[in-house]
Amino acid sequence: MNADEDTAVVERIVGLVGGVVGKRVADLGSGCGRYAAKLLAHNPAAVLGVELSDILADYSRTRYPDSPVARDSFTNLAARGSFDVVIALSHLLFMSTSREGLTSDLRHIRGAMPDYGLLVIEQFEISTGERSWGPLDGVTISEDCRVNGTSQLCHQFTVNAQGIRVDHETISSLVLPGQVLEVIARDSGFLVSDRLTHIAADGQKSTFWVLRAQKGFNYLSDLGDFLESWLEDAHERNALSRRIVVDDRGRVRPEGTVAWGQGASLSRNHPDFIECLEPAIRPLVMEIVDGWGLVTYSSCDGHLVSMEPRPDYSEAYVGVITFSETHNLAVARLLESCIAGCGGEAVVPTVRRRELLGPHSKVAVVDIVFARSGPDIEWERYACERDRETAVLIQRLKDARS
C-alpha cells in the first residue's frame, strides 16, 4: 500500500469515467478499502466496496469506517442495486480458468449497470518467474508463476510470517491479447471505450480498460408480459401511454424505461411500436417481424454518448428471442447465411448467440450486430456503412423468404 500511488490511481480513474459526482460506484475486490475510501472524497452518490475475504472486509471496516464494504462475491452485485461506475483493479477479473468464466463474470457485472455505465478493469502484464513482497510487519509473500497451457498462467503464492510458512495457495489467471478481450467484452454487453497504460512506482506495468455498457443489452425483467403482449392485441401492456423522444440525430425511443434497458421493447401490437424504432434500423426490424414472424426484444441504431475525446457510441443491433435450442440454431444459421461476405472497412456484421438474463427470465437470443471494425471509427463513416449493410441484409432476408 502506497498512499500517494493510490491517490494517483483513483485520480486517473475518475478522469477516465468523466467524474463520479452524483454517481453510484462499486469497487470490486476492494481488499482493505484503500481505493473505495479515496473515491469517497470525489463526492459520488455512494461508494460500495465488495470483498469476499472476511479478513480484508473486516480490516477495511476498521480502517475506513465511513466507507461501506459488502462481504460478498461480485457476481451478486446486481442484488445491491444499479451502479453507474464499477472498477475492478489488480487483475481481479483475469483470475479465471477460462474465457467462458470471464464472459460470465462480465455479464453479471453488466446486469448491475445502467445503459452507458462505465466499467474500468486493470490487466497486469505478468511475466513468469519468482518474485516476493515484504517483509512488512514480519510478513513476506512470495510467488512462483509458471505457464499453464496456451492461455493460462499458474500462480503459487506462499505467505511466511517470522520465517514460518502460514499459508499456501495456487490460482490461475488468463493471458488475453487485446483483440480477444474486446470480443469477450462485446459478448458480455460492453464496448471498449478507451484503454491506457499504467506504470506503478515499483515498475509493474498494467493496462486500464474502460468498457461502456451497451444500450439495450440489458435485460427484460418482465419477459412474460412482453411475450403475451406481442401475441395479444388487447393485452394491457399495449395500452400503456408512451411519449416518443427524438434527439437531434433522429434517434428515437419511448420516454422513460419500458424494462431495465431502454431498447424498443414494445410489442408489435402497441400503437407506438413502429414509431419508437429508430429510422435506420426500422426496415430490418419490420422484415424480421412481419416477414419472418420472429420476436425482437430490442433494437438500437448506435447512440452517441459524448464527443470528447472522440464519438463514443453503442453499435446498432437487433435482438431476436428464440424458444428452444433448435429454434435458436435455425435463426442463427439463417442470419449467418445472410451476412456471409458482408462488411466493409468500418462495419462488420456479425451474429451473436447469448442468453437474455433477468430476475425472472433466462432465454436464448440471437443478435445481429453491426460491429465497428475499431473503436476509433468516426460516427458518420460508421453510419453510412451500417445503412448500406442493413439494406443488403434486408434484401437477402427477402430473397431467402421467397
Secondary structure, 3 states (H helix, E strand, C coil): CCHHHHHHHHHHHHHHCCCCCCCEEEEECCCCCHHHHHHHCCCCCEEEEEECCHHHHHHHHHHCCCCCEEECCHHHHHHHCCCCEEEECCCHHHCCCCHHHHHHHHHHHHCCCCCCCEEEEEEECCCCEEEEEEEECCEEEEEEEEECCCCEEEEEEEEEECCEEEEEEEEEEECCCHHHHHHHHHHCCEEEEEEEEEECCCCCEEEEEEEEECCCCCCCCCHHHHHHHHHCCCCHHHHCCCCEEECCCCCEEECCCCCCCCCCCCCCCCCCHHHHCCCCCHHHHHHHHHHHCCEEEEEECCCEEECCCCCEECCCEEEEECCCHHHHHHHHHHHHHHHCCCCCCCEEEEEEEEEEEECCEEEEEEEEEEEECCCCCCHHHHHHHHHHHHHHHHHHHHHHHC
